[in-house]
Amino acid sequence: MDNLRHCDFSKTVLMILVVLCHSVAFYGGDWFTVCGFEQKNIYLGSLASWLGTFHVEAFTLISGYVYYFIKQEKQGYNKYSVFLLNKIKRLLVPYFAMSLLWVIPLSNTYYDYSCKDIIHKYLLGESPSQLWFLLMLFNVFVIADAIISWLGRKIQMICVLVIFLASVILTRMVPNTFQILTSMRYLMFFYIGYILRMKCPMMESKKYFILGGGFLLLNLVSFVYSNIFFKPIHTRVFIFVCKNVCDISGAIMAFMLLSGIASKFKAVNQVSKLFENISFPIYLFHQQIIYIMLWHFVTKLPPFFMCCVCFIVSLIVSYLISEILVKNKYSRFLIGLK
């Protein structure tokens, strides 16, 4: 387990869950509304909302977990210039390449962006479709590395908490340029992963499942309470706490359960290798493929079948595109692969 195979498996599954979440998100409302057709479905909408409590959060947590392994256990990331250049290649290069060559052209087909829209959404990174994740993760790596390299452990925790609370306040005051406000929130998940690796680097699969089950229960209870039993008389602070408990417990839950599966069933690690090198490119391409499917078929297919079509087709098409691109060193560079 110490070779982090469980992390590779977990990240691959989480990327696929992001595709699933986007495949059902339309039926939760307020997603791809430009198609001019609204058909909410409480079950599919709830599934999208629940997946949204942990998929990216858990991926960020695992990034912090792996960061600790490389920096503290393997003594890597010692040269800041090398570390920064690596993250630019892995995250910023695909951000700008995908924006110009894929996301803007295809999204503009449906949204009809103005020049001002493109500048704010993509050049300034305020709302760059699925590519927000790349900017967020880059920022988190840069901020976390500075905090961990320069501050003591107790001060690190305080700093991460202050940055998180500052993001809550600033969200109402300033634009989310380059996803910096989002990064300030997700820094917390990264640091939780960092601490998890520090405190419990290795566990038996049984312990993963026990802890994962406990955090799953906490995640579900807080999710149901904040989304179904919400009442106007509840204070904003209480709902804020409840939502963040849901997200934090969800991130830890996903990491624990997926790690347990990877350690208990060795065969899944072999299966995950099929997607390991292209799960990231699949994430980069999938959303616009879902747009195309919804635009042409949402009024013709029932909701559950439509979601299955979006999920399967977006995975297959993204997979095929990725398989083509990984064969050339220049296209590999553009999508952030080595």
C-alpha positions in Angstrom: 0.0 0.0 0.0 2.9 2.3 0.6 3.5 2.7 -3.1 0.2 4.8 -3.3 -1.5 2.4 -5.7 -4.7 3.0 -3.7 -4.4 6.7 -4.5 -4.1 6.1 -8.2 -7.2 3.9 -8.1 -9.1 6.5 -6.0 -8.3 9.4 -8.3 -9.3 7.4 -11.3 -12.7 6.5 -9.8 -13.3 10.1 -8.6 -12.6 11.4 -12.1 -15.3 9.0 -13.5 -17.7 10.1 -10.7 -17.2 13.7 -11.9 -18.4 12.6 -15.4 -21.4 10.8 -13.7 -22.2 13.9 -11.7 -22.2 16.1 -14.8 -24.3 13.5 -16.7 -27.1 13.8 -14.2 -26.6 17.5 -13.1 -29.1 18.8 -15.8 -32.0 17.2 -14.0 -31.1 19.1 -10.8 -31.8 22.4 -12.5 -29.5 25.4 -13.0 -27.1 23.4 -15.3 -26.9 23.9 -19.0 -30.2 25.8 -18.9 -29.3 27.4 -22.3 -30.9 24.4 -24.0 -34.2 25.9 -23.2 -35.7 22.8 -21.7 -36.2 22.2 -18.0 -37.1 18.8 -16.5 -36.2 18.4 -12.9 -36.0 15.0 -11.4 -35.7 14.8 -7.6 -33.7 11.5 -7.6 -31.2 12.5 -10.3 -30.9 16.0 -8.9 -30.2 14.6 -5.4 -27.6 12.2 -6.8 -25.8 15.1 -8.5 -25.9 17.2 -5.3 -24.6 14.3 -3.2 -21.8 13.5 -5.6 -21.0 17.2 -5.5 -20.3 16.9 -1.8 -17.1 14.8 -2.2 -15.8 14.1 -5.8 -13.5 17.1 -6.3 -13.0 17.5 -2.5 -11.7 14.0 -2.2 -9.5 14.4 -5.3 -8.0 17.5 -3.7 -7.6 15.6 -0.4 -5.7 12.8 -2.1 -3.5 15.4 -3.8 -2.5 16.6 -0.3 -1.9 13.0 0.8 0.4 12.4 -2.1 2.1 15.7 -1.6 3.1 14.7 1.9 4.5 11.4 0.6 6.6 13.1 -2.0 7.8 16.1 0.1 8.3 14.6 3.5 8.9 10.9 3.0 10.7 11.0 -0.3 12.3 14.4 0.2 11.0 15.7 -3.1 9.8 19.1 -4.1 13.0 20.6 -2.7 13.6 23.1 -5.5 10.7 25.5 -5.7 11.5 26.4 -9.3 11.3 22.8 -10.4 8.1 22.2 -8.4 6.5 25.3 -9.9 7.5 24.5 -13.4 6.0 21.0 -13.0 2.7 22.3 -11.9 2.6 24.8 -14.7 3.1 22.0 -17.2 0.6 19.7 -15.5 -2.1 22.3 -14.9 -1.8 25.7 -16.5 -0.7 24.5 -19.9 -3.7 22.2 -20.3 -5.9 25.0 -18.9 -5.0 27.4 -21.7 -4.7 24.8 -24.4 -8.1 23.3 -23.6 -9.7 26.7 -23.3 -8.6 27.8 -26.7 -8.9 24.5 -28.6 -11.9 22.8 -27.0 -14.0 24.4 -24.3 -14.5 27.9 -25.7 -15.2 26.8 -29.3 -17.7 24.1 -28.3 -19.3 26.0 -25.4 -19.7 29.1 -27.5 -21.8 27.1 -29.9 -24.5 27.0 -27.3 -23.9 30.0 -25.0 -22.9 32.6 -27.7 -20.3 34.3 -25.6 -19.3 37.9 -26.1 -15.7 38.9 -26.0 -16.2 40.3 -22.5 -17.7 36.9 -21.4 -14.7 35.0 -22.7 -12.3 37.4 -21.0 -14.0 37.1 -17.6 -14.8 33.4 -17.8 -11.6 32.0 -19.3 -8.8 34.6 -19.4 -9.5 35.8 -15.9 -10.7 32.3 -14.9 -13.8 33.4 -13.1 -16.1 30.6 -14.5 -14.2 28.5 -17.0 -16.5 25.5 -17.2 -14.9 22.3 -16.0 -11.4 23.9 -16.3 -11.9 25.7 -12.9 -10.5 22.6 -11.3 -7.1 23.1 -13.0 -6.7 26.7 -11.8 -7.9 25.7 -8.3 -5.5 22.8 -8.0 -2.5 24.9 -9.2 -3.3 27.7 -6.7 -3.7 25.1 -3.9 -0.3 23.5 -4.6 1.4 26.9 -4.7 -0.3 28.2 -1.5 0.1 24.9 0.4 3.8 24.6 -0.5 4.5 28.0 0.8 2.6 27.5 4.1 4.2 24.0 4.7 7.7 25.1 3.8 7.7 28.3 5.8 5.5 27.7 8.9 5.4 25.4 11.8 2.7 22.8 12.0 0.5 24.6 14.5 0.7 27.8 12.6 0.0 25.9 9.4 -3.4 24.7 10.8 -4.3 28.2 11.9 -3.3 29.7 8.6 -5.3 27.2 6.6 -8.4 27.9 8.8 -8.0 31.6 8.5 -7.6 31.4 4.7 -10.8 29.2 4.6 -12.8 31.7 6.6 -11.5 34.6 4.6 -12.7 32.9 1.4 -16.2 32.9 2.9 -16.1 36.6 3.6 -14.4 37.6 0.4 -16.8 35.6 -1.8 -19.4 38.3 -1.3 -17.0 41.1 -2.0 -14.6 40.3 -4.9 -14.8 38.3 -8.1 -13.3 34.8 -8.2 -10.4 35.8 -10.5 -8.2 32.8 -11.4 -10.4 30.7 -9.0 -8.4 32.2 -6.0 -11.4 32.2 -3.7 -12.3 28.6 -4.6 -8.7 27.7 -4.0 -8.8 29.3 -0.5 -11.6 26.9 0.4 -10.2 23.8 -1.2 -6.8 24.4 0.5 -8.5 22.9 3.6 -9.2 19.6 1.9 -5.6 19.5 0.6 -4.3 20.0 4.1 -6.6 17.3 5.6 -5.0 14.9 3.1 -1.6 16.1 4.1 -2.4 15.4 7.8 -4.0 12.0 7.0 -0.8 10.8 5.4 1.3 12.2 8.3 -0.8 10.5 11.0 -1.9 7.2 9.4 0.2 6.4 6.3 -0.8 2.7 6.3 -4.0 0.9 7.4 -5.6 -2.5 6.9 -8.5 -2.6 4.5 -10.9 -3.4 7.4 -10.0 -0.2 9.2 -10.4 1.8 5.9 -14.0 0.4 5.6 -14.9 1.0 9.2 -13.7 4.6 9.1 -15.2 5.1 5.7 -18.5 3.8 6.8 -18.5 6.2 9.8 -17.8 9.2 7.6 -20.3 8.0 5.0 -23.0 8.0 7.8 -22.0 11.5 8.8 -21.9 12.7 5.2 -25.4 11.3 4.5 -27.0 12.7 7.7 -25.6 16.2 7.2 -26.5 16.0 3.5 -30.1 15.0 4.1 -30.5 17.5 6.9 -29.1 20.5 5.0 -30.9 19.7 1.7 -34.2 18.1 2.7 -34.9 19.2 6.3 -33.7 22.8 5.8 -36.0 25.4 7.3 -35.8 29.1 6.9 -35.6 29.6 10.7 -32.2 27.9 10.8 -29.4 30.3 11.1 -27.0 30.8 8.2 -24.1 29.8 10.4 -25.7 26.5 11.2 -26.4 25.6 7.6 -22.8 26.8 6.7 -21.4 24.4 9.3 -23.7 21.6 8.3 -22.7 21.9 4.6 -19.0 21.9 5.4 -19.3 19.0 7.7 -21.0 17.2 4.8 -18.2 18.1 2.4 -15.3 17.2 4.7 -16.8 14.0 5.9 -17.7 13.1 2.2 -14.1 13.7 1.1 -12.6 11.5 3.9 -15.3 8.9 3.3 -14.5 8.6 -0.4 -10.8 8.4 0.2 -11.3 5.7 3.0 -13.7 3.5 1.1 -11.9 3.7 -2.2 -8.6 3.0 -0.4 -10.2 0.0 1.3 -11.5 -1.4 -2.0 -8.0 -1.0 -3.6 -6.3 -2.7 -0.6 -8.9 -5.5 -0.3 -9.3 -6.3 -3.9 -6.0 -6.2 -5.7 -7.6 -6.8 -9.1 -9.2 -3.4 -9.2 -5.8 -1.8 -9.3 -5.1 -3.7 -12.5 -8.4 -2.5 -14.0 -7.8 1.1 -12.9 -4.5 1.0 -14.9 -6.6 1.0 -18.1 -7.9 4.5 -17.2 -5.0 5.7 -15.0 -3.2 7.7 -17.7 -6.2 9.0 -19.4 -8.7 9.7 -16.6 -7.4 13.3 -16.5 -7.9 13.8 -20.3 -11.3 12.3 -20.0 -12.1 15.0 -17.4 -10.9 17.7 -19.7 -13.1 16.6 -22.6 -16.3 15.1 -21.1 -18.4 18.2 -20.3 -18.8 19.5 -23.9 -19.7 16.1 -25.1 -22.5 16.0 -22.5 -23.7 19.4 -23.8 -23.9 18.0 -27.3 -25.9 15.0 -26.2 -28.3 17.1 -24.1 -28.8 19.6 -26.9 -29.9 17.0 -29.4 -31.6 14.3 -27.3 -32.9 15.7 -24.0 -36.4 16.2 -25.3 -36.5 12.8 -26.9 -35.3 10.5 -24.1 -36.6 9.9 -20.6 -34.4 11.3 -17.8 -32.7 8.1 -16.5 -32.0 6.8 -20.0 -30.7 10.3 -21.1 -28.3 10.2 -18.1 -27.0 6.8 -19.0 -26.5 7.9 -22.6 -24.6 11.1 -21.5 -22.4 9.1 -19.1 -21.5 6.3 -21.5 -21.1 8.3 -24.6 -19.0 11.1 -22.9 -16.8 8.4 -21.4 -16.3 6.5 -24.7 -15.7 9.6 -26.8 -13.4 11.2 -24.3 -11.5 7.9 -24.0 -11.1 7.7 -27.8 -9.9 11.3 -28.0 -7.5 10.7 -25.2 -6.1 7.5 -26.7 -5.3 9.4 -29.9 -3.7 12.4 -28.1 -1.5 10.3 -25.7 0.3 8.8 -28.7 2.0 12.2 -29.7 4.4 14.0 -27.4 3.2 17.4 -28.3 -0.5 16.7 -27.7 0.5 14.9 -24.5 2.2 18.1 -23.4 -0.9 20.2 -24.2 -3.2 18.0 -22.0 -0.7 17.9 -19.1 0.8 14.4 -19.5 4.4 13.6 -19.2 
